[in-house]
Every structure is written in C-alpha cells, then in structure tokens.
C-alpha cells in the first residue's frame, strides 16, 4: 500500500484564511468554485510561459525565442478562458465580456514579452515548479510549489497592475514558507531569494500603456521560521475547530470587485451594496 498522506495547507490557503475565513470556508471546505478573474488568468498564463521556457532550458541552456513564448502564453490564456470561464465584476459586465477579454489578452501578451526578454535570460534553472511538503506534527502538513530553483536559492514571478513594495516582499508569508521548504529540501537556507515583478498598467487619464519589469531580493532566517510556525499552528487550529472569521468590512479584498463570494456573503448587506453600485 502507498503512503497515506495527511491533509495539507498551502501558502495560498494560509493567505485566504487570514484575509477572510468565510471565503476560505466556502472555497476549501464547501468546495464552491468561483471562476478566476481576468487578473488571475493573466498571471497564470504568464507563469505557464516561464515554466515552459525554463523546463527546456534545464538541458538546452538556451531560452526559447520570444515569439514562441508569447504565442504559447496567448494560447494558454485562450485555453484557460475556455476551460475555466471568468468572474466578471459589475464594471466589466457593463463594458462587455468580449471587450474586456480582448484587453486582458493584450495585457497578457505584453507581460509575456517583457518576461521573456527581461526575466528568462537571467537564470539557468535547476528545477522548475519544485513540489515540497513540510511535514508537521499536527493534523496538516504544508504543501506547495516553488516557481524556480536556481543554483543558490529560488525565484518567484509576480504579475499585476501595480508595482510591489519591498516591505510587502519582505513580509510575505509565501516566501517565508518557500525558504523553509528550500532549507528542508537542500539542507541549507537559500542564499538568494529573487522576486521578478511584471507590471502592466494603463494610465487612467492619458490611456498610455506601460509594461515594466522590477526585481526584488529578500532574505529569511530562523526568526522568520519561528513566526511562520506560530502562524501555521494558529491557522490550523482555527480550521480544525471550524472557526472562520470574515474579513474586516472595508478591506479592499472584501468587495464585489475582488471577491466572487461577496454578492452572496452572509456578512454583507448585499442590497445596500447593489444599490450603491447602481448609483455609481
């Protein structure tokens, strides 16, 4: 018989639980699946291009042509939209799905080209999408995937419409978890943690499009791992006891634009929100 593995929690699940326990409960306990937003589909598609290029580069030592990577990412975006659908905000519904989808695909292509030109040549990958499991004494282990293992550490790719802040990178529990996993996998702390941030945005006043690449570096150490252990213990206790605290009202992620569960959330006055949207 094969090994029976415990239940797990992932870095994304930890983030979901601490932001809004109710959203976590509906997604991971009740298994209510909300289609991804355009932003999520864009990010996943660009990630797929990096993964495809770096997998072949392990042996070839050469990046694929930019055009080939961009075409792969564009096809990935179309495929995800067809397979998973999309969660539309009220604003996107008013604009029209086809128009917004076209804009999102154009943005995805711009980010893919920037990624291929600015990120790909920097690294010689050791492993890609490295799976890890941190075995814990409690009822759940930590399970996840590191984007890219490089000779003395790891890299992660982030996309979006706004540049990350160094403080956010330094405080991000995801990278602390990856650093702990790296130490467990390779018997030493990561010498280098690099975050490549691809930003694509349209200026609201001028309509000017800009696509940028920003590199961040950060570190993690024993004190970070102690804090992570405390956090994980508390989150797991909350989940196992059925404690799912809703998001703080007014938080940006607690809105119809950011949460697919918002319109049917028992902690939200949906009638008031709908009336305000109608006025706007």
C-alpha positions in Angstrom: 0.0 0.0 0.0 1.2 3.5 -0.8 1.9 6.1 1.9 -1.2 7.8 3.3 -0.6 11.5 3.4 -2.3 13.9 5.8 -4.4 16.8 4.8 -2.5 19.9 3.9 -2.5 23.6 3.9 -0.7 25.7 1.2 0.7 29.2 1.2 -2.3 30.4 -0.8 -4.7 28.8 1.6 -3.0 30.5 4.5 -3.4 33.8 2.8 -7.0 33.1 2.0 -7.8 32.1 5.6 -6.2 35.2 7.2 -7.8 37.6 4.7 -11.3 36.1 5.1 -12.2 32.9 6.9 -15.6 32.8 5.2 -14.1 32.9 1.7 -11.7 30.2 2.8 -14.6 28.1 4.2 -16.6 28.3 1.0 -13.7 27.6 -1.3 -11.8 24.9 0.6 -14.4 23.3 2.9 -17.6 23.6 0.9 -15.7 23.4 -2.4 -17.6 26.3 -4.0 -15.6 27.1 -7.1 -15.8 30.7 -8.5 -14.2 31.2 -11.9 -10.9 33.1 -11.9 -10.8 36.8 -12.5 -9.1 38.2 -15.6 -6.1 39.2 -13.4 -5.7 35.6 -12.2 -6.0 34.2 -15.7 -3.4 36.7 -16.9 -1.0 35.8 -14.1 -1.4 32.0 -14.6 -0.8 32.3 -18.3 2.4 34.3 -18.0 3.6 31.8 -15.4 2.9 29.0 -17.8 5.2 30.7 -20.3 8.0 30.9 -17.8 7.6 27.3 -16.8 7.6 26.1 -20.3 10.7 28.0 -21.2 12.7 27.1 -18.1 11.8 23.4 -18.3 13.5 23.1 -21.6 16.4 25.4 -20.6 17.5 23.0 -17.9 19.0 20.8 -20.6 19.3 23.2 -23.5 20.9 26.1 -21.5 19.2 28.4 -24.0 16.0 30.4 -23.8 13.3 29.8 -26.5 12.6 32.7 -29.0 10.5 35.4 -27.5 7.9 35.0 -30.2 7.4 31.3 -29.4 7.0 32.0 -25.7 4.5 34.8 -26.4 2.5 32.6 -28.7 2.4 29.8 -26.0 1.2 32.3 -23.4 -1.5 33.7 -25.7 -2.8 30.2 -26.4 -2.7 29.4 -22.7 -4.8 32.5 -21.9 -7.4 31.4 -24.5 -7.4 27.9 -23.2 -7.9 29.0 -19.6 -10.8 31.2 -20.5 -12.5 28.4 -22.4 -11.9 25.8 -19.7 -12.4 27.8 -16.5 -14.6 30.7 -17.6 -14.1 34.1 -15.9 -15.5 36.0 -12.9 -16.7 39.4 -14.2 -17.0 42.5 -11.9 -20.0 44.8 -12.4 -17.8 47.2 -14.2 -16.5 44.5 -16.6 -20.1 43.4 -17.2 -21.1 46.9 -18.2 -18.1 47.2 -20.6 -18.8 43.7 -22.1 -17.0 40.4 -21.7 -15.6 40.3 -25.2 -14.1 43.8 -25.0 -12.6 43.1 -21.5 -11.3 39.7 -22.6 -9.5 41.4 -25.6 -7.9 44.0 -23.3 -6.9 41.3 -20.9 -5.3 39.2 -23.6 -3.4 42.2 -24.9 -2.1 42.8 -21.4 -1.1 39.2 -21.1 0.9 39.3 -24.3 2.7 42.4 -23.2 3.7 40.9 -19.9 4.7 37.7 -21.6 7.0 39.5 -23.9 8.6 41.5 -21.0 9.0 38.3 -19.0 10.7 36.6 -22.0 13.1 39.4 -22.6 13.9 40.5 -19.1 13.4 37.5 -16.8 14.3 34.4 -18.9 17.9 35.3 -19.7 18.8 36.0 -16.1 18.6 32.4 -14.9 19.9 28.9 -15.5 17.2 26.8 -13.9 18.0 23.8 -11.6 14.4 22.7 -11.1 11.0 24.1 -12.2 7.8 24.1 -10.2 9.5 22.2 -7.4 7.0 20.4 -5.2 7.5 20.4 -1.5 5.8 19.0 1.6 6.8 20.3 5.0 5.8 17.5 7.4 4.3 18.9 10.7 3.3 17.1 13.9 -0.3 18.3 13.8 -3.2 17.3 11.5 -2.0 19.1 8.4 1.3 19.4 6.5 2.3 22.3 4.3 2.2 21.6 0.6 3.3 23.9 -2.2 5.4 24.5 -5.4 8.3 26.8 -5.8 8.4 28.5 -9.2 12.1 28.2 -9.9 15.1 26.7 -8.1 18.3 28.5 -9.1 21.9 27.5 -8.2 21.9 29.2 -4.7 18.2 29.8 -4.0 14.9 30.3 -5.7 12.9 32.8 -7.8 9.2 33.6 -7.9 7.3 35.5 -10.6 4.5 38.1 -9.8 2.3 39.9 -12.3 -0.2 42.7 -11.8 -1.2 46.3 -12.5 0.8 47.8 -9.6 4.4 47.5 -8.6 5.1 45.5 -5.5 6.6 47.3 -2.5 9.8 46.0 -0.9 8.1 45.8 2.5 5.4 43.6 1.0 8.0 41.2 -0.4 9.9 41.1 2.9 6.7 40.4 4.9 5.2 37.9 2.5 4.5 34.6 4.3 4.6 32.8 0.9 8.3 33.4 0.5 9.0 32.5 4.2 7.3 29.2 3.5 9.3 28.7 0.4 12.5 29.5 2.3 11.7 27.0 5.0 10.9 24.4 2.3 14.1 25.1 0.5 16.1 24.5 3.7 14.3 21.2 4.2 14.9 20.1 0.6 18.5 21.1 0.3 19.8 21.2 3.9 20.8 24.8 3.8 19.0 28.2 3.7 18.5 29.9 0.3 21.4 32.2 -0.5 19.3 34.2 -2.8 15.5 34.9 -3.0 14.6 36.8 -6.1 11.1 38.1 -7.0 10.5 39.2 -10.6 7.5 41.6 -10.8 6.0 42.2 -14.2 3.7 45.2 -14.1 1.3 46.2 -16.9 -0.9 49.2 -16.4 -2.9 51.8 -18.3 -2.8 55.4 -17.1 -6.4 56.4 -16.3 -6.1 59.9 -17.6 -4.0 59.5 -20.7 -4.7 55.9 -21.6 -0.9 55.3 -22.0 0.1 51.7 -21.7 3.3 50.8 -19.8 4.8 47.4 -19.1 7.7 47.1 -16.7 10.0 44.6 -15.0 11.1 45.1 -11.4 13.4 42.9 -9.5 13.3 42.4 -5.7 15.5 40.5 -3.4 14.8 39.4 0.1 16.0 37.1 2.9 14.6 34.8 5.5 16.1 33.4 8.7 15.4 31.4 11.9 13.2 34.2 13.4 11.1 34.2 10.3 10.6 30.5 10.6 9.6 30.7 14.2 7.0 33.3 13.3 5.8 31.1 10.4 5.4 28.1 12.8 3.3 30.2 15.2 1.1 31.4 12.3 0.6 28.0 10.9 -0.3 26.5 14.3 -2.9 29.1 14.8 -4.4 28.9 11.3 -4.6 25.1 11.5 -6.3 25.2 14.9 -8.8 27.6 13.5 -9.6 25.4 10.5 -9.8 22.2 12.5 -12.1 23.9 15.1 -14.4 25.3 12.4 -13.5 29.0 13.2 -13.9 31.1 10.0 -13.8 34.8 10.8 -15.0 37.0 8.0 -12.9 39.9 6.5 -12.9 43.3 8.1 -15.6 45.4 6.5 -14.0 48.0 4.2 -10.9 45.8 3.3 -10.2 46.1 -0.4 -10.4 42.4 -0.9 -13.9 42.4 0.7 -15.7 43.9 -2.3 -17.7 42.8 -5.3 -14.7 43.5 -7.5 -12.3 41.4 -5.5 -14.3 38.5 -4.1 -16.6 36.2 -6.1 -18.5 35.3 -2.9 -19.3 38.9 -2.0 -22.7 39.0 -3.5 -23.9 36.0 -1.6 -21.9 36.6 1.6 -24.0 36.3 4.9 -21.7 39.0 6.4 -22.5 41.6 3.8 -25.6 43.8 3.2 -25.9 42.8 -0.4 -28.9 45.1 -1.0 -27.1 48.2 0.1 -24.0 47.2 -2.0 -26.2 46.6 -5.1 -27.9 50.0 -4.6 -24.6 51.8 -4.3 -23.3 50.1 -7.5 -26.5 51.1 -9.4 -26.0 54.7 -8.4 -22.3 54.6 -9.4 
